[in-house]
Amino acid sequence: MRRVYFAVLVFFLIVGCTSVVNQTPTFPTRGAPYVVPPFENYAETPYAGYRGAYGRPYAVPPFENYAETPYAGYRGAYGRPYAVPPFENYAETPYAGYRGVYGNLYAVLPFENYTETPYAGYRVASILEGVLASKGYSLIPRVWSIKEKEPTEEEIKKLKESAIKNGARYIVYGSVNEFRYKTGLDGEPAVSITVLIYDARENKVVRNVTVSGSGWVHESLGTLAQKLLNRAF
């Protein structure tokens, strides 16, 4: 009788182990594809979520842009930053089609350079254009080009008038007060910028801010200027 009980017990043990083995999940073997969605990106680095999931920053490269719409290549690949194309412009006002979609247009002019660093005004203006574009501000095409000499105050006034004629409501300009590396063994970067925003419709300066700071030894002047301008906007 004991042998019968023992045989029944062994039978149930074998059946139970078999069911446990069958319930164990099986993972794909080496070389089989895994489906990994992009990670949520709480960092300041663009597309860090794609990089965390796929090991590279861009899963889809930007399309080549043969259109006149800014960043159309990115819109085709990622669906941003512009979801609506510019309206067709049947008016005499330049860039009215952009204004209808994106709202008020901005223009960044070269900054007056009060430092001894050559082209500091041009460099700050170029950095500010990138900062504004990354934050969704709509910019008209440049009304200026880099020249051997820094622009004078009179030349900047003429550029302001040209920007207004091209449809810009807000003119962003100002001065570079400090743009250098400190003397000494460390040589940290030091930057000071004054930014003015002129409203052409109201005919007055609607914002006036000065940003200043110094960075670490490994930082460049451009990196520090970008950080300061990001805080200003």
VENHU-V382450 format. One record per residue. N is the residue number from 1. RES is the residue in one letter. PHI is phi as a letter, one per 40 degrees, with the letter a starting at -180 (* if undefined). PSI is psi in whole degrees, 0 to 359 (NA if undefined). NEAR is the number of other ideal C-beta (glycine too) atoms within 8 Angstrom. Layout:
n | res | phi | psi | near
N | RES | PHI | PSI | NEAR
N | RES | PHI | PSI | NEAR
This chain:
n | res | phi | psi | near
1 | M | * | 321 | 4
2 | R | c | 323 | 5
3 | R | c | 324 | 6
4 | V | c | 313 | 7
5 | Y | d | 318 | 8
6 | F | c | 320 | 8
7 | A | c | 320 | 8
8 | V | c | 318 | 8
9 | L | c | 317 | 8
10 | V | c | 322 | 8
11 | F | c | 314 | 8
12 | F | c | 325 | 8
13 | L | c | 319 | 8
14 | I | c | 317 | 8
15 | V | c | 318 | 8
16 | G | c | 317 | 8
17 | C | c | 322 | 8
18 | T | c | 319 | 8
19 | S | c | 324 | 8
20 | V | c | 318 | 8
21 | V | c | 320 | 7
22 | N | c | 334 | 6
23 | Q | c | 349 | 5
24 | T | c | 125 | 6
25 | P | c | 143 | 3
26 | T | b | 131 | 3
27 | F | c | 153 | 4
28 | P | d | 145 | 5
29 | T | c | 168 | 5
30 | R | d | 132 | 3
31 | G | g | 343 | 3
32 | A | c | 147 | 6
33 | P | c | 143 | 4
34 | Y | b | 146 | 5
35 | V | b | 109 | 4
36 | V | b | 115 | 5
37 | P | c | 159 | 5
38 | P | c | 144 | 10
39 | F | c | 155 | 9
40 | E | c | 137 | 5
41 | N | b | 105 | 9
42 | Y | b | 8 | 3
43 | A | c | 171 | 5
44 | E | c | 352 | 2
45 | T | c | 122 | 7
46 | P | c | 139 | 4
47 | Y | g | 26 | 9
48 | A | c | 332 | 11
49 | G | c | 322 | 10
50 | Y | c | 321 | 13
51 | R | c | 321 | 11
52 | G | c | 326 | 8
53 | A | c | 320 | 10
54 | Y | b | 349 | 9
55 | G | g | 7 | 4
56 | R | a | 154 | 7
57 | P | c | 329 | 7
58 | Y | b | 121 | 8
59 | A | c | 330 | 6
60 | V | b | 120 | 6
61 | P | c | 152 | 5
62 | P | c | 145 | 11
63 | F | c | 154 | 9
64 | E | c | 135 | 5
65 | N | b | 106 | 9
66 | Y | b | 4 | 3
67 | A | c | 172 | 5
68 | E | c | 353 | 2
69 | T | c | 125 | 10
70 | P | c | 137 | 5
71 | Y | g | 25 | 9
72 | A | c | 329 | 11
73 | G | c | 322 | 10
74 | Y | c | 323 | 11
75 | R | c | 321 | 13
76 | G | c | 326 | 7
77 | A | c | 319 | 10
78 | Y | b | 349 | 7
79 | G | g | 12 | 5
80 | R | a | 165 | 7
81 | P | c | 354 | 6
82 | Y | b | 117 | 12
83 | A | c | 343 | 5
84 | V | b | 126 | 4
85 | P | c | 160 | 6
86 | P | c | 148 | 10
87 | F | c | 155 | 9
88 | E | c | 136 | 5
89 | N | b | 107 | 10
90 | Y | b | 6 | 3
91 | A | c | 172 | 5
92 | E | c | 350 | 2
93 | T | c | 122 | 8
94 | P | c | 141 | 7
95 | Y | g | 24 | 11
96 | A | c | 331 | 11
97 | G | c | 322 | 10
98 | Y | c | 319 | 13
99 | R | c | 325 | 13
100 | G | c | 330 | 8
101 | V | c | 313 | 11
102 | Y | c | 353 | 9
103 | G | g | 211 | 6
104 | N | c | 140 | 7
105 | L | c | 149 | 15
106 | Y | b | 154 | 14
107 | A | b | 132 | 14
108 | V | b | 125 | 11
109 | L | b | 160 | 14
110 | P | d | 142 | 12
111 | F | c | 148 | 14
112 | E | c | 136 | 13
113 | N | b | 107 | 12
114 | Y | c | 12 | 6
115 | T | b | 178 | 10
116 | E | c | 1 | 3
117 | T | c | 121 | 10
118 | P | c | 142 | 4
119 | Y | g | 20 | 9
120 | A | c | 323 | 12
121 | G | c | 319 | 14
122 | Y | c | 318 | 11
123 | R | c | 317 | 12
124 | V | c | 319 | 15
125 | A | c | 318 | 12
126 | S | c | 318 | 8
127 | I | c | 318 | 12
128 | L | c | 324 | 12
129 | E | d | 315 | 11
130 | G | c | 321 | 9
131 | V | c | 314 | 12
132 | L | c | 317 | 13
133 | A | c | 321 | 10
134 | S | c | 337 | 6
135 | K | c | 6 | 7
136 | G | g | 6 | 6
137 | Y | c | 142 | 8
138 | S | c | 120 | 11
139 | L | b | 142 | 11
140 | I | c | 160 | 14
141 | P | d | 154 | 5
142 | R | d | 141 | 7
143 | V | b | 13 | 10
144 | W | a | 164 | 8
145 | S | b | 156 | 4
146 | I | c | 128 | 5
147 | K | b | 172 | 5
148 | E | c | 324 | 2
149 | K | b | 147 | 4
150 | E | c | 146 | 10
151 | P | c | 143 | 11
152 | T | c | 174 | 6
153 | E | c | 322 | 6
154 | E | c | 320 | 6
155 | E | c | 324 | 8
156 | I | c | 323 | 13
157 | K | c | 319 | 8
158 | K | c | 321 | 8
159 | L | c | 324 | 13
160 | K | c | 316 | 12
161 | E | c | 320 | 8
162 | S | c | 321 | 9
163 | A | c | 321 | 13
164 | I | c | 320 | 10
165 | K | c | 330 | 7
166 | N | c | 8 | 12
167 | G | h | 0 | 12
168 | A | c | 135 | 12
169 | R | c | 318 | 9
170 | Y | b | 126 | 13
171 | I | b | 122 | 13
172 | V | b | 122 | 14
173 | Y | a | 189 | 13
174 | G | i | 212 | 11
175 | S | a | 150 | 10
176 | V | b | 112 | 16
177 | N | c | 331 | 10
178 | E | a | 135 | 9
179 | F | a | 81 | 14
180 | R | a | 169 | 10
181 | Y | c | 135 | 8
182 | K | c | 148 | 10
183 | T | c | 152 | 4
184 | G | h | 188 | 5
185 | L | c | 323 | 3
186 | D | c | 310 | 6
187 | G | g | 49 | 8
188 | E | c | 150 | 11
189 | P | c | 146 | 13
190 | A | b | 128 | 13
191 | V | b | 140 | 15
192 | S | a | 125 | 12
193 | I | b | 136 | 16
194 | T | b | 126 | 10
195 | V | b | 130 | 15
196 | L | b | 139 | 10
197 | I | b | 116 | 11
198 | Y | b | 128 | 12
199 | D | c | 110 | 11
200 | A | c | 331 | 10
201 | R | c | 319 | 5
202 | E | c | 349 | 6
203 | N | f | 48 | 5
204 | K | a | 162 | 6
205 | V | c | 121 | 8
206 | V | c | 349 | 8
207 | R | a | 138 | 7
208 | N | a | 115 | 8
209 | V | b | 144 | 7
210 | T | b | 128 | 9
211 | V | b | 135 | 12
212 | S | a | 153 | 9
213 | G | i | 167 | 10
214 | S | b | 151 | 8
215 | G | b | 190 | 11
216 | W | c | 169 | 5
217 | V | c | 323 | 6
218 | H | c | 352 | 3
219 | E | c | 152 | 9
220 | S | c | 169 | 6
221 | L | c | 320 | 12
222 | G | c | 319 | 8
223 | T | c | 317 | 10
224 | L | c | 317 | 15
225 | A | c | 320 | 14
226 | Q | c | 317 | 11
227 | K | c | 315 | 10
228 | L | c | 318 | 13
229 | L | c | 328 | 15
230 | N | c | 322 | 8
231 | R | c | 326 | 7
232 | A | c | 331 | 8
233 | F | b | NA | 8
